[in-house]
Amino acid sequence: MHIVLHQPEIPQNTGNIGRTCVATGSSLHLIEPLGFALHGKDLKRAGMDYWDKLDYTRYTNYEEFKEKHPGVKVWLATTKAKRSYTEVSFGMDDYIMFGKESAGIPEEILVDNEEDCIRIPMGHDIRSLNLSNSVAIVLYEALRQNNFPGMEEEGELHRLHWKQENN
């Protein structure tokens, strides 16, 4: 999977998203301008020691992103969409784009891609969810639809062992 952040502003969100991408084997695509330095301490703190394991690409603008990825399926996550992210079928090579924290994806991009816009349902009295939470929600649904390819689905305890079920 591919996560695209269009002009992210808050380094902690991008650091958290980078960590989620490493955990899921997803690529991160960053469209400038960014609201922070990629080597800043806040970004690294949020991404912990995973940032050097992250597969990421930086683009100077949306047009460069489109030129480098012609014909790919891009879902646009926006509070303005008419349908939920649970109503679409994600493919493993799909891109899921999220906009900057203060304004989302520009409406010019949204109206040109109306059929590919998806939303996370939420109450009426809130503008939006946190960006890193939104990425995790939609990304994990996309991965679930594809049976979590390459991901561990069982965990192990550190000190103890799980009790065996008696048949």
Sequence and secondary structure as in RCSB ss.txt:
>XXXX:A:sequence
MHIVLHQPEIPQNTGNIGRTCVATGSSLHLIEPLGFALHGKDLKRAGMDYWDKLDYTRYTNYEEFKEKHPGVKVW
LATTKAKRSYTEVSFGMDDYIMFGKESAGIPEEILVDNEEDCIRIPMGHDIRSLNLSNSVAIVLYEALRQNNFPG
MEEEGELHRLHWKQENN
>XXXX:A:secstr
 EEEEES   HHHHHHHHHHHHHHT EEEEES  SS TT HHHHHHHGGGGGG  EEEESSHHHHHHHSTT  EE
EE TT SSBGGGS   TT EEEE BTTTBS HHHHHHTGGGEEB    TT S   HHHHHHHHHHHHHHHTT TT
       SSS       
